[in-house]
Amino acid sequence: MEAVAELQGNHRQLGLSDEEVVEMYRLMVLARRLDERVWALNRQGRAAFVVSAAGHEASQIPVAMAMDRQVDWCLPYYRDLGFVVAWGMTPEDVLAGVLSKATDPSSGGRQMPNHWSSRKLRMLSHSSPIATQYPHAVGVAKALQMDGSPAVVMVSGGEGSTSEGDWHEAMNFAGIHQLPVVFVIENNMYAISVPEHEEIGGHIADRAPGYGVYGVRVDGNDALTMYATMREAVERARSGGGPTLIEARTYRYYAHTSDDDDKLYRTREEVEAWRRRDPIRLLRQYLIEQRLLTGEDEARIDAEVDNEVRAAMASVEAAPEPDDPFSGVYAAPIVPDEPVTEVEPEVSGPEVNLIGAINKTLHEILAARPDTVVFGEDVADPKGGVFKTTLGLSDMFGEDRSFNTPLAESLIVGVGVGMAAAGKRPLPEIQFADFIHPAFDQIVSEVARMHYRTNGDWSCPVVIRTPWGGGIRGALYHSQSIEAFYTHTPGLKVVVPSTPADAKGLLWSAVDDPDPVMFLEPKKLYRLATGPFPEGEYRIPLGKAAIRRLGNDVTILAYGTMARFSAEAADKLAEQGISAEVIDLRTLKPLDWPTVETSVKKTSRVLIVHEDNEFAGYGAELAAQIVDKAFEWLDAPVKRYTSGDVPTYPFNAKLEAMVMPNVDGIVAAATDLVKY
């Protein structure tokens, strides 16, 4: 690994024409003028929030110019104003974001400034949580590699982002698969106020070999050195030589953002010392020495840039304000209208259990849709998943279509985001729902918000599959119910099958849907639930519940294992003369309210059954909806029968049975409610 790259020769030896190196200078001047303008807007009270890029121009603009802007992909971070201008965003685009106008191409006023995004430019949306972009970048790169594309992915961030787990997981994945990706770390030596020596042990680039990645440190204020280093990294990636990590040593002249006061943590003398190595000044001096820039040329470029910024400002000031904060949460909103009023008819087909149904459906999906891909921990053959739901997929469709990942849940979901952006339909598997929590940020901040925050420019059709729930003596960390976390998240659809037929129909619909879907698979039912597997094309619409038993005395709302238990309880209740209507919700988000409401109006009593804790569980929302919208139809309080207020089920079989809701408990709760 080369410690510090230094420029050898001049721009012509790097393949840059005279016109191109002058254009590099012009773009750097333009970026600086835009930076100055947004700070002026902030001081005038017209821009609420500003992120400065002044000082970073040489670590950004040459990076864009060393790439192929017709085919390559980029994931710039919030300080990359210079990069995005060089990549193809206009001054109007930049200023529209700062002033939060409807014409902001990154978000239409829904994001803070500098959260760059453009599908047209293959610039995948960036968000505020630090380092989440790195797994997205390697996901894009993996999809490009699978397709045999010559394209390269650039992802950037500040040095502070390299402390996050997402960065390490993405670097590791890039090294494992030797992906066509370049990590550009713009090290300005401060993560807001935290100095480099308090956030990084050693040098960032020195970490690269441990991941199987080529690493290099460069002077990020030297534009030509930066261009040479990036060009070499791009050529390496494009030729199959794998990823590169570039640590660009640079400096920001102003505070972290307009909300920061950098005088609290660094001296003016330090800032002025770096200003003496200003990247624009360095390149200007080089151009003068090469006789490519006269005083008249410099004045002309300054005047042209100033006019460009003024014209952009005038255009943006005349642009409309955004006026709709509610649209675009989903690419395909589901608003159930007609209620289900009859028991769903039986389907025909060979008898299978839930595991078999999921496995057969995954085989069907991968065979019918070449864009689908399954990945996660232990999913590839010969293991085929810890429950064997993915058995045979990699043997049948190849290791690109079904592959193992490191034990890194945030990476697994983040790779799915990137692959979806690049045109795939990823089905990442989390081995147990209990282990999904490291991916919480990716799911809630990225997967669920992608469509909304880009004003519909990007969607995120990822289907996250995971075994869920208790009843298999899995104890605290293999029995959790996680649905309340994710049904609370706008932009995400949440589905729970309880029969083999539902598993097929709902999984197919989830893959077809342009929105992200969380597909929760009840572990207790993996082998317990058997039934016909419908052959041929078969889909169950998302957002549509199923009635498992018709009744008049009480409505039982349930899903997953509890839907099956509730149907068994209804049979026992019938022996006592109690007519219970059992609704298997199937889709938890969005809720099939028309079916619930119709049943409540018929029975006037409601029992909600689920495995999760009662307090703030999914049933609490159901109860609130019913009381809010159907109170006048109730003859008794809405009751819940759930597990107790314990972390989750104990390992001891007797203790587990004491905590997990069961058929007899449902019968008792329903009987008490009918007697109320």
Secondary structure, 3 states (H helix, E strand, C coil): CCCEECCCCCCHHHCCCHHHHHHHHHHHHHHHHHHHHHHHHHHCCCCCCCECCCCCHHHCHHHHHCCCCCCCEEECCCCCHHHHHHHCCCHHHHHHHHCCCCCCCCCCCCCCCCCCCECCCCECCCCCCCCCHHHHHHHHHHHHHHHCCCCCEEEEEEHHHHHCHHHHHHHHHHHHHCCCEEEEEEECCEECCEEHHHCCCCCHHHHHHHHCCEEEEEECCCHHHHHHHHHHHHHHHHCCCCCEEEEEECCCCCCCECCCCHHHCCCHHHHHHHHCCCHHHHHHHHHHHCCCCCHHHHHHHHHHHHHHHHHHHHHHHCCCCCCCCCCCCCCCCCCCCCCCCCECCCCCCCEEEHHHHHHHHHHHHHHHCCCEEEEECCCCCCCCCCCCCCCCHHHHHCCCCEEECCCCHHHHHHHHHHHHHCCCEEEEECCCHHHCHHHHHHHHHHHCCHHHHCCCCCCCCCEEEEEECCCCCCCCCCCCCCHHHHHCCCCCEEECCCCHHHHHHHHHHHHHCCCCEEEEEECCHHHHCEEECCCCCCCCCCCCCEEEECCCCEEEEECCHHHHHHHHHHHHHHHCCCCEEEEECCEEECCCHHHHHHHHHHHCCEEEEEEEECCCCHHHHHHHHHHHHHHHHCCCCCEEEEECCCCCCCCCHHHHHHHCCCHHHHHHHHHHHHHC
